[in-house]
Amino acid sequence: MSSTEPVLDQDALCNFGMAKVFKYNNCVVNGLDIDDSGRYLVTTSTDNCVRLYDCLDAKLRKTIECNQFGASCIQFTHHSKSVLLASHDGSATTNNSDKD
């Protein structure tokens, strides 16, 4: 039995569609990451907020305001409940996303 890899071409891309819509943020998203399980999405945006979404439900789970230093880039760490956040002033901090 031979296995073939799917081809990502123009025809395949035209068949893609939206699966989930997150309507909780009207600002420009300047950073995002999906955790290793694919269940959670974390974003930063120009309103200096970090938002944690549940991808299975397409629901916002938590919002954290980062008004003092801002937020411009975010990434889940190797630990499933922690994220690394870069601020506008150049410093970085870790935060427990407290998903459960």
The first five atom37 places (N, CA, C, CB, O) and aatype in JSON, in Angstrom:
{
  "aatype": [12, 15, 15, 16, 6, 14, 19, 10, 3, 5, 3, 0, 10, 4, 2, 13, 7, 12, 0, 11, 19, 13, 11, 18, 2, 2, 4, 19, 19, 2, 7, 10, 3, 9, 3, 3, 15, 7, 1, 18, 10, 19, 16, 16, 15, 16, 3, 2, 4, 19, 1, 10, 18, 3, 4, 10, 3, 0, 11, 10, 1, 11, 16, 9, 6, 4, 2, 5, 13, 7, 0, 15, 4, 9, 5, 13, 16, 8, 8, 15, 11, 15, 19, 10, 10, 0, 15, 8, 3, 7, 15, 0, 16, 16, 2, 2, 15, 3, 11, 3],
  "atom_mask": [
    [1, 1, 1, 1, 1],
    [1, 1, 1, 1, 1],
    [1, 1, 1, 1, 1],
    [1, 1, 1, 1, 1],
    [1, 1, 1, 1, 1],
    [1, 1, 1, 1, 1],
    [1, 1, 1, 1, 1],
    [1, 1, 1, 1, 1],
    [1, 1, 1, 1, 1],
    [1, 1, 1, 1, 1],
    [1, 1, 1, 1, 1],
    [1, 1, 1, 1, 1],
    [1, 1, 1, 1, 1],
    [1, 1, 1, 1, 1],
    [1, 1, 1, 1, 1],
    [1, 1, 1, 1, 1],
    [1, 1, 1, 0, 1],
    [1, 1, 1, 1, 1],
    [1, 1, 1, 1, 1],
    [1, 1, 1, 1, 1],
    [1, 1, 1, 1, 1],
    [1, 1, 1, 1, 1],
    [1, 1, 1, 1, 1],
    [1, 1, 1, 1, 1],
    [1, 1, 1, 1, 1],
    [1, 1, 1, 1, 1],
    [1, 1, 1, 1, 1],
    [1, 1, 1, 1, 1],
    [1, 1, 1, 1, 1],
    [1, 1, 1, 1, 1],
    [1, 1, 1, 0, 1],
    [1, 1, 1, 1, 1],
    [1, 1, 1, 1, 1],
    [1, 1, 1, 1, 1],
    [1, 1, 1, 1, 1],
    [1, 1, 1, 1, 1],
    [1, 1, 1, 1, 1],
    [1, 1, 1, 0, 1],
    [1, 1, 1, 1, 1],
    [1, 1, 1, 1, 1],
    [1, 1, 1, 1, 1],
    [1, 1, 1, 1, 1],
    [1, 1, 1, 1, 1],
    [1, 1, 1, 1, 1],
    [1, 1, 1, 1, 1],
    [1, 1, 1, 1, 1],
    [1, 1, 1, 1, 1],
    [1, 1, 1, 1, 1],
    [1, 1, 1, 1, 1],
    [1, 1, 1, 1, 1],
    [1, 1, 1, 1, 1],
    [1, 1, 1, 1, 1],
    [1, 1, 1, 1, 1],
    [1, 1, 1, 1, 1],
    [1, 1, 1, 1, 1],
    [1, 1, 1, 1, 1],
    [1, 1, 1, 1, 1],
    [1, 1, 1, 1, 1],
    [1, 1, 1, 1, 1],
    [1, 1, 1, 1, 1],
    [1, 1, 1, 1, 1],
    [1, 1, 1, 1, 1],
    [1, 1, 1, 1, 1],
    [1, 1, 1, 1, 1],
    [1, 1, 1, 1, 1],
    [1, 1, 1, 1, 1],
    [1, 1, 1, 1, 1],
    [1, 1, 1, 1, 1],
    [1, 1, 1, 1, 1],
    [1, 1, 1, 0, 1],
    [1, 1, 1, 1, 1],
    [1, 1, 1, 1, 1],
    [1, 1, 1, 1, 1],
    [1, 1, 1, 1, 1],
    [1, 1, 1, 1, 1],
    [1, 1, 1, 1, 1],
    [1, 1, 1, 1, 1],
    [1, 1, 1, 1, 1],
    [1, 1, 1, 1, 1],
    [1, 1, 1, 1, 1],
    [1, 1, 1, 1, 1],
    [1, 1, 1, 1, 1],
    [1, 1, 1, 1, 1],
    [1, 1, 1, 1, 1],
    [1, 1, 1, 1, 1],
    [1, 1, 1, 1, 1],
    [1, 1, 1, 1, 1],
    [1, 1, 1, 1, 1],
    [1, 1, 1, 1, 1],
    [1, 1, 1, 0, 1],
    [1, 1, 1, 1, 1],
    [1, 1, 1, 1, 1],
    [1, 1, 1, 1, 1],
    [1, 1, 1, 1, 1],
    [1, 1, 1, 1, 1],
    [1, 1, 1, 1, 1],
    [1, 1, 1, 1, 1],
    [1, 1, 1, 1, 1],
    [1, 1, 1, 1, 1],
    [1, 1, 1, 1, 1]
  ],
  "atom_positions": [
    [[0.85, -1.18, 0.0], [0.0, 0.0, 0.0], [0.89, 1.23, 0.0], [-0.96, 0.0, 1.22], [1.77, 1.37, 0.85]],
    [[0.68, 2.11, -0.93], [1.49, 3.33, -1.0], [0.73, 4.49, -0.39], [1.9, 3.64, -2.46], [-0.49, 4.62, -0.57]],
    [[1.45, 5.33, 0.31], [0.82, 6.52, 0.88], [1.33, 7.74, 0.12], [1.13, 6.65, 2.41], [2.51, 7.85, -0.19]],
    [[0.43, 8.64, -0.17], [0.81, 9.85, -0.88], [0.55, 11.06, 0.01], [0.05, 9.98, -2.22], [-0.43, 11.1, 0.75]],
    [[1.42, 12.02, -0.08], [1.27, 13.26, 0.68], [0.25, 14.15, -0.04], [2.64, 13.99, 0.83], [0.24, 14.2, -1.27]],
    [[-0.6, 14.84, 0.71], [-1.52, 15.77, 0.06], [-0.76, 16.93, -0.57], [-2.56, 16.3, 1.07], [0.26, 17.37, -0.05]],
    [[-1.25, 17.4, -1.69], [-0.61, 18.5, -2.4], [-1.34, 19.8, -2.05], [-0.62, 18.26, -3.95], [-2.56, 19.88, -2.15]],
    [[-0.57, 20.79, -1.64], [-1.15, 22.1, -1.32], [-0.95, 23.01, -2.53], [-0.5, 22.72, -0.03], [0.09, 23.65, -2.68]],
    [[-1.96, 23.06, -3.38], [-1.9, 23.89, -4.57], [-3.08, 24.86, -4.58], [-1.88, 23.02, -5.86], [-3.85, 24.9, -3.62]],
    [[-3.24, 25.62, -5.63], [-4.3, 26.62, -5.73], [-5.69, 25.99, -5.59], [-4.21, 27.36, -7.05], [-6.56, 26.56, -4.92]],
    [[-5.91, 24.83, -6.2], [-7.21, 24.15, -6.1], [-7.52, 23.74, -4.67], [-7.23, 22.93, -7.01], [-8.65, 23.89, -4.21]],
    [[-6.52, 23.23, -3.96], [-6.73, 22.83, -2.57], [-7.02, 24.05, -1.7], [-5.5, 22.09, -2.03], [-7.92, 23.99, -0.86]],
    [[-6.29, 25.14, -1.89], [-6.52, 26.35, -1.11], [-7.91, 26.94, -1.34], [-5.46, 27.39, -1.44], [-8.51, 27.48, -0.41]],
    [[-8.42, 26.84, -2.55], [-9.75, 27.37, -2.85], [-10.85, 26.59, -2.14], [-10.0, 27.34, -4.34], [-11.96, 27.1, -1.97]],
    [[-10.56, 25.37, -1.72], [-11.54, 24.55, -1.02], [-11.53, 24.75, 0.49], [-11.3, 23.11, -1.33], [-12.38, 24.21, 1.19]],
    [[-10.58, 25.53, 1.0], [-10.52, 25.8, 2.43], [-11.65, 26.74, 2.83], [-9.16, 26.4, 2.83], [-12.12, 27.53, 2.02]],
    [[-12.06, 26.64, 4.07], [-13.08, 27.54, 4.59], [-12.82, 27.82, 6.06], [0.0, 0.0, 0.0], [-11.93, 27.22, 6.67]],
    [[-13.58, 28.74, 6.63], [-13.44, 29.07, 8.04], [-14.04, 27.98, 8.9], [-14.1, 30.42, 8.34], [-15.13, 27.48, 8.62]],
    [[-13.34, 27.62, 9.95], [-13.84, 26.61, 10.88], [-14.37, 27.27, 12.15], [-12.75, 25.6, 11.23], [-15.4, 26.85, 12.68]],
    [[-13.68, 28.29, 12.64], [-14.08, 28.99, 13.87], [-13.87, 30.48, 13.66], [-13.26, 28.48, 15.1], [-12.97, 30.9, 12.94]],
    [[-14.7, 31.27, 14.3], [-14.58, 32.73, 14.26], [-14.52, 33.23, 15.7], [-15.76, 33.39, 13.48], [-15.41, 32.94, 16.5]],
    [[-13.48, 33.97, 16.01], [-13.32, 34.56, 17.34], [-13.69, 36.03, 17.25], [-11.86, 34.37, 17.87], [-12.96, 36.81, 16.64]],
    [[-14.8, 36.43, 17.85], [-15.31, 37.8, 17.73], [-15.06, 38.64, 18.98], [-16.79, 37.76, 17.43], [-15.8, 39.59, 19.22]],
    [[-14.07, 38.32, 19.75], [-13.87, 38.99, 21.02], [-12.85, 40.11, 20.98], [-13.45, 38.0, 22.04], [-12.59, 40.73, 22.01]],
    [[-12.27, 40.39, 19.83], [-11.21, 41.38, 19.77], [-11.36, 42.21, 18.5], [-9.83, 40.71, 19.83], [-11.41, 41.66, 17.39]],
    [[-11.42, 43.53, 18.65], [-11.52, 44.43, 17.5], [-10.2, 45.11, 17.18], [-12.58, 45.47, 17.75], [-10.14, 45.92, 16.26]],
    [[-9.15, 44.79, 17.92], [-7.84, 45.41, 17.7], [-6.97, 44.52, 16.82], [-7.14, 45.7, 19.04], [-7.3, 43.37, 16.55]],
    [[-5.86, 45.08, 16.39], [-4.91, 44.34, 15.58], [-4.17, 43.33, 16.46], [-3.9, 45.31, 14.88], [-3.61, 43.69, 17.49]],
    [[-4.17, 42.08, 16.05], [-3.44, 41.04, 16.76], [-1.98, 41.1, 16.32], [-4.05, 39.62, 16.49], [-1.68, 41.01, 15.12]],
    [[-1.08, 41.25, 17.29], [0.34, 41.37, 16.95], [1.17, 40.18, 17.42], [0.89, 42.63, 17.53], [2.39, 40.18, 17.27]],
    [[0.52, 39.18, 17.99], [1.21, 37.96, 18.38], [0.2, 36.87, 18.68], [0.0, 0.0, 0.0], [-0.86, 37.14, 19.26]],
    [[0.51, 35.64, 18.29], [-0.38, 34.52, 18.63], [0.4, 33.23, 18.64], [-1.55, 34.43, 17.64], [1.45, 33.1, 18.0]],
    [[-0.12, 32.26, 19.38], [0.47, 30.93, 19.42], [-0.62, 29.93, 19.8], [1.67, 30.87, 20.44], [-1.59, 30.27, 20.46]],
    [[-0.43, 28.7, 19.36], [-1.34, 27.6, 19.69], [-0.54, 26.61, 20.52], [-1.94, 26.92, 18.39], [0.6, 26.3, 20.19]],
    [[-1.15, 26.1, 21.6], [-0.42, 25.16, 22.45], [-0.21, 23.83, 21.73], [-1.17, 24.94, 23.76], [-0.79, 23.59, 20.68]],
    [[0.62, 22.98, 22.31], [1.0, 21.71, 21.68], [-0.19, 20.79, 21.41], [1.99, 20.99, 22.54], [-0.17, 20.02, 20.45]],
    [[-1.22, 20.87, 22.24], [-2.38, 20.0, 22.04], [-3.31, 20.51, 20.94], [-3.17, 19.87, 23.35], [-4.14, 19.77, 20.42]],
    [[-3.15, 21.79, 20.58], [-4.02, 22.4, 19.57], [-5.34, 22.89, 20.13], [0.0, 0.0, 0.0], [-6.19, 23.36, 19.38]],
    [[-5.52, 22.79, 21.43], [-6.78, 23.2, 22.03], [-6.84, 24.69, 22.34], [-7.02, 22.41, 23.29], [-7.9, 25.31, 22.22]],
    [[-5.73, 25.26, 22.75], [-5.73, 26.66, 23.2], [-4.95, 27.57, 22.26], [-5.16, 26.75, 24.6], [-3.91, 27.19, 21.71]],
    [[-5.47, 28.77, 22.1], [-4.85, 29.83, 21.31], [-4.66, 31.02, 22.24], [-5.71, 30.2, 20.05], [-5.58, 31.39, 22.97]],
    [[-3.49, 31.61, 22.23], [-3.23, 32.8, 23.02], [-2.8, 33.91, 22.07], [-2.15, 32.53, 24.12], [-2.0, 33.68, 21.16]],
    [[-3.33, 35.13, 22.3], [-3.0, 36.26, 21.43], [-2.62, 37.48, 22.25], [-4.19, 36.58, 20.5], [-3.01, 37.62, 23.41]],
    [[-1.85, 38.37, 21.62], [-1.64, 39.72, 22.13], [-2.14, 40.67, 21.05], [-0.12, 39.98, 22.5], [-2.14, 40.33, 19.87]],
    [[-2.55, 41.85, 21.46], [-3.08, 42.8, 20.48], [-2.7, 44.22, 20.86], [-4.6, 42.66, 20.37], [-2.16, 44.47, 21.93]],
    [[-3.01, 45.14, 19.97], [-2.61, 46.54, 20.16], [-3.33, 47.23, 21.31], [-2.87, 47.3, 18.9], [-2.95, 48.35, 21.67]],
    [[-4.34, 46.6, 21.9], [-4.98, 47.18, 23.08], [-4.28, 46.73, 24.37], [-6.46, 46.78, 23.13], [-4.8, 46.92, 25.46]],
    [[-3.08, 46.12, 24.22], [-2.25, 45.66, 25.34], [-2.92, 44.59, 26.18], [-1.89, 46.83, 26.22], [-2.74, 44.55, 27.4]],
    [[-3.69, 43.72, 25.55], [-4.34, 42.62, 26.24], [-3.83, 41.28, 25.73], [-5.85, 42.71, 26.08], [-3.51, 41.12, 24.55]],
    [[-3.76, 40.33, 26.65], [-3.48, 38.94, 26.32], [-4.81, 38.21, 26.44], [-2.37, 38.31, 27.26], [-5.51, 38.33, 27.44]],
    [[-5.14, 37.45, 25.41], [-6.4, 36.7, 25.41], [-6.12, 35.23, 25.2], [-7.36, 37.23, 24.34], [-5.32, 34.85, 24.34]],
    [[-6.79, 34.39, 26.0], [-6.69, 32.95, 25.89], [-8.02, 32.42, 25.36], [-6.32, 32.29, 27.26], [-9.07, 32.67, 25.96]],
    [[-7.98, 31.7, 24.25], [-9.17, 31.15, 23.61], [-9.14, 29.63, 23.68], [-9.29, 31.62, 22.15], [-8.08, 29.01, 23.66]],
    [[-10.32, 29.04, 23.76], [-10.48, 27.59, 23.6], [-10.84, 27.35, 22.14], [-11.57, 27.01, 24.59], [-11.92, 27.76, 21.7]],
    [[-9.98, 26.69, 21.4], [-10.2, 26.49, 19.97], [-11.34, 25.51, 19.69], [-8.94, 25.99, 19.31], [-11.97, 25.59, 18.64]],
    [[-11.59, 24.59, 20.59], [-12.66, 23.62, 20.36], [-14.04, 24.28, 20.46], [-12.56, 22.48, 21.37], [-14.95, 23.92, 19.71]],
    [[-14.18, 25.24, 21.37], [-15.46, 25.94, 21.56], [-15.53, 27.28, 20.85], [-15.71, 26.15, 23.03], [-16.61, 27.86, 20.73]],
    [[-14.38, 27.77, 20.37], [-14.27, 29.12, 19.8], [-14.75, 30.15, 20.82], [-15.07, 29.23, 18.49], [-15.5, 31.07, 20.48]],
    [[-14.3, 29.99, 22.08], [-14.71, 30.9, 23.15], [-13.49, 31.51, 23.82], [-15.57, 30.17, 24.19], [-12.44, 30.89, 23.95]],
    [[-13.67, 32.76, 24.23], [-12.66, 33.45, 25.01], [-12.69, 32.9, 26.43], [-12.88, 34.98, 25.0], [-13.76, 32.86, 27.04]],
    [[-11.56, 32.48, 26.95], [-11.49, 31.92, 28.3], [-10.94, 32.9, 29.32], [-10.65, 30.67, 28.31], [-11.34, 32.88, 30.48]],
    [[-10.02, 33.77, 28.88], [-9.4, 34.69, 29.85], [-8.81, 35.88, 29.12], [-8.31, 33.97, 30.67], [-8.27, 35.75, 28.02]],
    [[-8.91, 37.06, 29.73], [-8.28, 38.27, 29.23], [-7.43, 38.88, 30.34], [-9.34, 39.3, 28.71], [-7.9, 39.04, 31.47]],
    [[-6.2, 39.21, 30.01], [-5.3, 39.85, 30.96], [-4.84, 41.16, 30.34], [-4.09, 38.94, 31.33], [-4.3, 41.17, 29.23]],
    [[-5.04, 42.27, 31.06], [-4.58, 43.58, 30.58], [-3.13, 43.79, 30.98], [-5.48, 44.72, 31.14], [-2.75, 43.53, 32.12]],
    [[-2.33, 44.25, 30.04], [-0.91, 44.52, 30.27], [-0.62, 45.99, 29.99], [-0.02, 43.61, 29.38], [0.25, 46.31, 29.19]],
    [[-1.35, 46.87, 30.64], [-1.27, 48.3, 30.34], [0.05, 48.94, 30.74], [-2.39, 49.02, 31.02], [0.48, 49.9, 30.1]],
    [[0.7, 48.45, 31.79], [1.92, 49.08, 32.25], [3.06, 48.95, 31.24], [2.34, 48.49, 33.58], [3.77, 49.92, 30.98]],
    [[3.25, 47.75, 30.68], [4.36, 47.51, 29.77], [3.92, 47.15, 28.36], [5.23, 46.43, 30.31], [4.75, 47.14, 27.45]],
    [[2.65, 46.86, 28.15], [2.18, 46.46, 26.83], [2.47, 45.0, 26.54], [0.0, 0.0, 0.0], [3.09, 44.31, 27.35]],
    [[2.01, 44.55, 25.4], [2.22, 43.16, 24.99], [2.33, 43.12, 23.48], [1.06, 42.23, 25.49], [1.47, 43.64, 22.77]],
    [[3.39, 42.49, 22.98], [3.56, 42.49, 21.53], [3.87, 41.12, 20.95], [4.65, 43.42, 21.15], [3.76, 40.93, 19.73]],
    [[4.25, 40.17, 21.76], [4.59, 38.85, 21.25], [4.35, 37.85, 22.37], [6.08, 38.79, 20.74], [4.65, 38.13, 23.53]],
    [[3.81, 36.67, 22.03], [3.51, 35.68, 23.06], [3.72, 34.29, 22.51], [2.07, 35.85, 23.58], [3.52, 34.05, 21.32]],
    [[4.12, 33.36, 23.38], [4.33, 31.98, 22.95], [4.14, 31.06, 24.15], [5.75, 31.8, 22.33], [4.59, 31.36, 25.26]],
    [[3.47, 29.92, 23.91], [3.4, 28.9, 24.95], [4.8, 28.34, 25.17], [2.4, 27.77, 24.56], [5.59, 28.23, 24.23]],
    [[5.09, 27.98, 26.41], [6.37, 27.35, 26.73], [6.22, 25.84, 26.65], [6.87, 27.79, 28.13], [5.18, 25.33, 26.22]],
    [[7.25, 25.12, 27.06], [7.18, 23.66, 27.09], [6.17, 23.17, 28.13], [8.55, 23.07, 27.38], [5.68, 22.05, 28.03]],
    [[5.87, 24.0, 29.13], [4.86, 23.66, 30.13], [3.5, 24.1, 29.6], [5.17, 24.33, 31.52], [3.35, 25.24, 29.17]],
    [[2.53, 23.23, 29.62], [1.25, 23.48, 28.94], [0.44, 24.64, 29.5], [0.42, 22.25, 29.0], [-0.49, 25.11, 28.84]],
    [[0.76, 25.11, 30.71], [-0.02, 26.2, 31.29], [0.76, 27.51, 31.4], [-0.51, 25.8, 32.64], [0.32, 28.43, 32.09]],
    [[1.89, 27.6, 30.74], [2.71, 28.8, 30.83], [2.95, 29.42, 29.47], [4.04, 28.49, 31.5], [3.05, 28.72, 28.46]],
    [[3.03, 30.74, 29.47], [3.34, 31.47, 28.24], [4.5, 32.42, 28.51], [2.1, 32.24, 27.72], [4.73, 32.84, 29.65]],
    [[5.21, 32.75, 27.46], [6.28, 33.74, 27.51], [5.78, 34.96, 26.76], [7.63, 33.19, 26.89], [5.34, 34.86, 25.62]],
    [[5.84, 36.1, 27.41], [5.28, 37.34, 26.87], [6.37, 38.4, 26.76], [4.13, 37.85, 27.75], [7.1, 38.64, 27.71]],
    [[6.48, 39.03, 25.59], [7.4, 40.15, 25.4], [6.61, 41.45, 25.5], [8.16, 40.06, 24.03], [5.51, 41.56, 24.95]],
    [[7.17, 42.4, 26.19], [6.49, 43.68, 26.35], [7.07, 44.71, 25.38], [6.63, 44.19, 27.8], [8.08, 44.46, 24.71]],
    [[6.41, 45.87, 25.3], [6.87, 46.93, 24.41], [8.18, 47.54, 24.88], [5.82, 48.02, 24.29], [8.94, 48.08, 24.08]],
    [[8.47, 47.47, 26.18], [9.69, 48.07, 26.68], [10.9, 47.16, 26.55], [9.52, 48.47, 28.12], [12.0, 47.52, 26.97]],
    [[10.72, 45.96, 25.96], [11.83, 45.07, 25.7], [12.05, 44.0, 26.75], [0.0, 0.0, 0.0], [12.88, 43.12, 26.55]],
    [[11.32, 44.06, 27.86], [11.5, 43.02, 28.87], [10.62, 41.83, 28.54], [11.17, 43.56, 30.28], [9.73, 41.93, 27.69]],
    [[10.85, 40.72, 29.19], [10.05, 39.52, 28.97], [9.68, 38.93, 30.32], [10.82, 38.47, 28.09], [10.44, 39.07, 31.28]],
    [[8.55, 38.28, 30.39], [8.1, 37.65, 31.63], [7.33, 36.39, 31.29], [7.22, 38.61, 32.47], [6.83, 36.23, 30.18]],
    [[7.25, 35.49, 32.25], [6.41, 34.3, 32.07], [5.18, 34.45, 32.92], [7.18, 32.99, 32.43], [5.21, 35.11, 33.96]],
    [[4.1, 33.83, 32.49], [2.84, 33.91, 33.22], [2.13, 32.58, 33.09], [1.95, 35.07, 32.68], [2.16, 31.96, 32.03]],
    [[1.5, 32.15, 34.16], [0.7, 30.93, 34.14], [-0.62, 31.26, 33.48], [0.49, 30.35, 35.57], [-1.36, 32.11, 33.97]],
    [[-0.94, 30.59, 32.36], [-2.18, 30.89, 31.64], [-3.39, 30.29, 32.32], [-2.09, 30.38, 30.23], [-4.52, 30.65, 31.98]],
    [[-3.18, 29.38, 33.28], [-4.26, 28.85, 34.1], [-5.43, 28.34, 33.25], [-4.75, 29.9, 35.07], [-6.57, 28.75, 33.45]],
    [[-5.12, 27.46, 32.3], [-6.12, 26.99, 31.33], [-7.23, 26.18, 31.97], [-5.45, 26.17, 30.25], [-8.38, 26.27, 31.55]],
    [[-6.9, 25.39, 32.97], [-7.91, 24.46, 33.52], [-8.77, 25.07, 34.58], [-7.25, 23.26, 34.08], [-9.65, 24.41, 35.12]]
  ]
}
